[in-house]
């Protein structure tokens, strides 16, 4: 695919995506999302694509982690200092309900620099409450919670890229 190729001839581009000024950007973001999903489903840890002068590298989080082997965990009751005892006897990674990003873009935790965050760990969140903003194609989209409860953790960092369906905050139902 060359840089001069029209958006309408891109694989998978729907006609409705090719009619506006940001259509090419929207189409490219959609293509990146589809490639990320393919990478997630495969056994690959990295995918590199080159089209003309433009290149893209997608990596799974596992590819970015240091290659140190974790300390062995003994089976049976928790031992002092183990990950299970540090978390109150629960496994170190518990799947909690989370509010996920509806689109790919830059996530912001507050409406403007220097102002208070929309939500913070320990605070409560209601269904429909704004939890942050995602900037995509120079538009700021309010992200509203689809869960109610106590915010356990703000997963996404302000000013960082988030992908569609990536957890933004973890919520413990009340």
CORVENZI-V596006 format. One record per backbone hydrogen bond with DSSP energy under -1.0 kcal/mol. CO is the residue of the C=O (numbers start at 1). NH is the residue of the N-H. If there is no record, write none. Layout:
BEGIN
CO;NH / CO;NH
END
This chain:
BEGIN
2;5 / 6;9 / 7;10 / 10;13 / 14;17 / 15;18 / 20;23 / 22;26 / 23;27 / 24;28 / 25;29 / 26;30 / 27;31 / 28;32 / 29;33 / 30;34 / 31;35 / 32;36 / 33;37 / 34;38 / 35;39 / 36;40 / 37;41 / 45;60 / 47;58 / 49;56 / 51;54 / 54;51 / 56;49 / 58;47 / 60;63 / 61;64 / 79;82 / 82;86 / 83;87 / 84;89 / 85;88 / 97;171 / 99;168 / 99;169 / 101;165 / 105;162 / 106;135 / 107;159 / 108;133 / 109;118 / 112;115 / 120;123 / 123;151 / 125;149 / 126;129 / 129;145 / 132;143 / 133;108 / 134;141 / 135;106 / 136;139 / 139;136 / 141;134 / 143;131 / 143;132 / 145;128 / 149;125 / 150;172 / 151;122 / 153;170 / 157;160 / 160;107 / 162;105 / 163;166 / 166;101 / 168;155 / 168;156 / 169;99 / 170;152 / 170;153 / 172;150
END
